[in-house]
């Protein structure tokens, strides 16, 4: 059965897409820790990030870097944090989270943003993106 991320990549489940190429897909987290919280995933469905071959792993990190820089340009924050947890969805992924203070804490309350605000944030990030 395809992972939820594979279903998002295929368009079966809608998302707030911020980037796509032949190998990677990035979109806003629908339950973000902060405005601009994004996920970057390889299109290849592999459960554990360290099971990716070197080219896919390095490509994922390169794309994540460029997306993080776009987030930082588009969303007011001190910096963008990166986290790889990998237990909640069996599909390798990177969290990029705008930070305002301290560290990433996944037990913090999640934001609930209106569809219009999510679309606006995604548009701002796309407009700030360059690779």
TAFENGI-V181241 format. One record per backbone hydrogen bond with DSSP energy under -1.0 kcal/mol. NH is the residue of the N-H (numbers start at 1). CO is the residue of the C=O. If there is no record, write none. Layout:
NH	CO
NH	CO
//
This chain:
7	3
8	4
9	5
10	6
11	8
12	7
13	7
17	15
18	26
19	26
21	24
25	41
26	19
27	39
28	16
29	37
37	34
38	96
39	27
40	94
41	25
43	23
46	44
51	48
52	49
57	53
58	54
59	55
60	56
61	57
62	58
63	59
64	60
65	61
66	62
67	63
68	64
69	65
70	66
71	67
72	68
73	69
74	70
75	71
78	99
79	99
81	97
83	95
91	89
92	46
94	40
95	83
96	38
97	81
99	79
108	105
111	32
118	114
119	115
120	116
121	117
122	118
123	119
124	120
125	121
126	122
127	123
128	124
//
